[in-house]
Amino acid sequence: HMGLDRHDEAIAIFQKLLPMQRLVLGQNHPDTLMTLVRLSNAYAWQGKMTEHISSLKVGLEWSETGYTPNKHAVFFARRLGDAYAHEGDTGLATEYLDRALENLGKAYATDDPEYLEAAESLAESFMDAGYPDKAEALHRSIVKNWKNYNQKCNYTLIRSLKSLSLIAEKKGSLNQAAGLTKRLLGLVESDYGHIHEY
């Protein structure tokens, strides 16, 4: 439905499916939460930001039920931070991005292969919202922990090294930026045989 730009029909389907999934599977089941993700995306594509934010809040509430938040809790909190940052509400943006960071530590072990992607996405959200120090800390965590994973995770490492280099350059730490860039290029050359633009 999304590819055909039939958002109204998609929204109607998701709204009908959601209570059934909640009843049968439970509100914090991954399939239930994924329907909420799709519903919130459909609202966003239609420019219905009130409904978009409302569905994200429901998703965050449901995903935080239980002994510990599940991985969707990081996504919903981050997207709420993104939405409020887009609307210029820095207070709520900060609140939800910090909540996403807290959930990241609870929902993922740093040796979980999915940690890298979740951490990188949150780092970019912090950067876009104007918090380079928090973004830098997350990128450094990725660089520190990437050796726990296989070669498929190198793209995330490459992007984090590039981001750290740019942050260092903006701070005026040109030697550090140069060192990070050298490490980045060496990694790309060793893994792929030639230089790619990332």
N, C-alpha and C positions, 0 to 999 in steps of 0.2 A: 504493500500500500504506500509506503514511504517513497519508493522509487517512482511511482506514478503520480506523486504530488496529490494524493487523495487523503490529505491529513484528517479531514473531518470524519471520514469513514474509519480510518485507523484509530482515531481517538475513541469513537463509539465502540469499536471492537475491544480496545484495551480497557475501557470503562466497564464493559460487560464481563470481561474475563477476570478482572482483578478481584472482585468479591468472591468468585468461585474458587480462585487459587488460594485466597486467604483462608477460606473455609476448609478446603481439602488439604492444602499443603502447609498452611501456617503463614503468618505475616512476615516472618524473617527467612522464609525459604528462598533460595537463589532464583527460582523461576518466578515467584511472586514479585520479588524485588526487580528482576529484569523487566517485567511488564511495566513497573513504575518508571524505570529508566526510559523505556520506549515512549511511555505516555508523556513524561516530562520533555523528552526531545521533540515530540510532535507538537506540544504546546509552544515550545521555543521556536520551532520552524514557522509557526503561524504568527509569531510575535505576541503571543498571549503570555506576557511575563508574570502576571498575577497567578495564573493557573500553573505556569511552569514552576514558580517558586513554591506554591502550595503543594504540588505533587512531590517536589524534592524534600520538603519538610516532612511529609508523610513517610517517604522512603527512609529518611534519616531516623525518624522515630522507630519505625519497624525494624530497621537494620541494627539498631542499638539495643533491642530487647535481647534478653538472654544474659548469660554470665559474662561474656565479653562481646564487644561489637564485632560484626562480621565484616568482610572486606568491602561490601557495598557501602558500609557506613563512611568509609574514606571517600568514596566517589560522591555520595550525596552531599556530604559536608563541603567537599571541595567545590562542587558545582554551585552550591548555595553561595559560597564565597565569591566565585566568579560572577554570579548573577548580581550580587549586591555591589561588587566592585564596578561592574558595567553600569549600574545605576548611580554610581557616585557615592554610595553609602559606605564610607571607609570603616565605620565602626562595626557594622554587621559583617562586612567582608572580612575584617580581621578576626571577629569572633568565630565565624564558621571555618575559616582557613586554619585557625589554631585548633579548632575542634577536629578538623580533618587530620591535623598533625598528631593530635592525641590518639585518635582512632588508629592511625597508621602504626603507632607503636604497640597498640593492643591487638590489632587484627593480623599483623604480619610479623613473622620472625625475619631477621635480617638475612637469613640463609634461605628464605623462601624465594624461588625464582620470580614470583610475581611482585615481590617487594620493589625491585628496581624500577619497573614501569610505573607503579603507583607513586613511588617517591619522586620520580622524574616529573610526572604530571603535576604533583603538588608543588614541586619546586618552581615550575613554570608559572603556576597560578600565583605563588608568592611574588615572583618577579614581576608579573603583569600588574599586581596590586600595589607594587612599590615597596616590597620588603626584600631587598637583595641579600641581606644578611641571613634571613631564614632560608632563602633559596640556595645560597652558598652552602649552608650547613647540610642541606639535603643532598646536594650534588657531591659534597665531600663524603657523605655516607655511602653514596652509590660507588664512588671510586674506591673507597676503603673495602667495600664488601663484594665487589664484582668478581673477585677470584673464586668465590663460592659457586660460580655458575659456569655453564658451558659457553661455547663460542657464539651461540645465538644471541647472547646478551651484550655482545660487544657494541652493537649500535647504540644501546643506552649509555654505555661507558663513553663512547665517542662523543655523543651529544652533551654529556655531563662535563667532560673535559673541555669541550668548546665553550660551554656556558661559563665554567670557572675561569677560563682564559679571558672571556669578555668582561666578567665581573672584576677580575684583577686589573685589567686595562682601564676600566672606568675609575677604579680606585687610585690609579696612577702607579700601580705596582707592575712596572713594565718588565722587569726581570722575571717575576713570577709568571706573568702572562706569556712571555717568550718560552719559559720552561714547560709550561702546560701545553703550548702549541707544539713544541718539539716532541713531547711525549705523545700527543694526539696524532701527529703525522707519522711517527714511528710505529704506532699501533696500527694505523690504517695500512701502511706499507707492508708490515709483517703479516697481517691477516689477509690482505686482499691483493697483494702483489703490486698495486699501484695506487696513486692518490685519487680519492674520490672527494667531491665537494659535499659537505654535510651542513 
